[in-house]
Amino acid sequence: MNPTAEEDLSFLFDKDDFFIDPTQWDIELAQRIAHAEDMGEMDALQLELLLTLRDEFQKFGAVTALSHICHLNGLDADCLHQLFRSPRQAWRIAGLPNPGEEAKAYLA
């Protein structure tokens, strides 16, 4: 399937715009979400950051320090701000669930 910016993927997200069922996520879906958000095709580095976000969330069940996500990939502490519009967008494209009220501010 060729993703388009017009694709409506809103059914995947809750009222706060977080992924409803992270088990449905895969790399192809991440690319479709990125296209729907006018990001275009993500590169290998962006995909690796998404996988790291998912791995860390799976380990700890919470938002890990975003600078740590960057550090694990050998990048500057603000890599998510550089490679995505925001850490929240990276979280969204990574197909992660609503992290809770306090953590939402952390993803801004």
C-alpha positions in Angstrom: 0.0 0.0 0.0 1.3 3.4 -0.9 0.6 5.8 2.1 -0.9 9.2 1.4 -1.2 12.2 3.6 -5.0 12.0 3.2 -5.2 8.6 4.9 -7.5 8.7 7.9 -5.9 6.7 10.7 -7.8 8.5 13.5 -9.5 5.2 14.5 -6.2 4.1 15.9 -6.0 6.8 18.5 -7.9 7.7 21.7 -9.5 11.1 22.5 -6.1 12.3 23.7 -4.5 11.3 20.4 -2.6 8.3 21.7 -2.5 4.8 20.2 -5.3 2.6 21.5 -3.8 -0.9 20.9 0.0 -1.0 20.7 -0.1 -4.7 19.7 -1.4 -3.6 16.3 1.7 -1.5 15.6 4.4 -2.4 13.1 7.0 -0.5 11.1 4.7 -0.3 8.0 1.9 1.3 10.2 4.5 3.7 11.6 5.4 4.8 8.1 1.7 5.2 7.3 1.2 7.4 10.4 4.3 9.5 9.5 2.9 10.0 5.9 -0.5 10.9 7.3 1.2 13.6 9.4 3.1 14.9 6.3 6.5 13.7 7.6 7.2 11.7 4.5 9.2 8.5 4.6 11.1 8.0 7.9 14.7 7.1 7.7 16.5 4.3 9.6 17.5 6.5 12.4 14.0 7.7 13.1 12.7 4.1 13.0 15.4 3.0 15.4 14.4 5.8 17.8 10.8 4.5 17.6 11.9 1.0 18.4 13.9 2.2 21.3 10.9 4.1 22.7 8.8 1.0 22.4 11.5 -1.2 24.0 11.9 1.2 26.9 8.2 1.5 27.4 7.8 -2.3 27.4 10.6 -2.6 30.0 9.3 0.1 32.4 5.7 0.7 31.5 6.2 4.5 31.5 7.9 7.3 29.6 11.6 6.9 29.9 13.7 10.1 30.0 13.7 11.2 26.4 17.4 12.2 26.6 18.1 8.5 27.6 16.3 7.3 24.4 18.7 9.6 22.5 21.7 8.4 24.5 20.9 4.7 23.8 21.2 5.5 20.1 24.4 7.5 20.4 22.7 10.9 19.7 22.4 14.3 21.3 20.0 14.6 24.2 17.4 16.5 22.1 17.4 14.1 19.2 13.6 13.5 19.4 13.1 17.3 19.0 15.4 17.3 16.0 14.1 14.3 14.2 10.3 14.6 14.9 8.1 17.6 15.4 8.0 16.8 19.1 8.6 13.8 21.4 4.8 13.4 21.6 4.7 12.9 17.8 7.5 10.3 18.1 5.4 8.6 20.9 2.4 8.7 18.7 4.1 7.3 15.6 5.7 4.6 17.8 2.2 3.4 18.5 2.5 3.8 22.3 -0.6 4.2 24.6 -1.7 7.1 26.6 1.1 7.5 29.2 -1.0 9.3 31.8 -1.6 12.9 32.7 1.8 13.7 34.2 3.7 12.1 31.4 1.8 14.0 28.7 3.4 17.2 29.8 6.8 15.5 29.6 6.2 14.6 25.9 5.3 18.2 24.9 
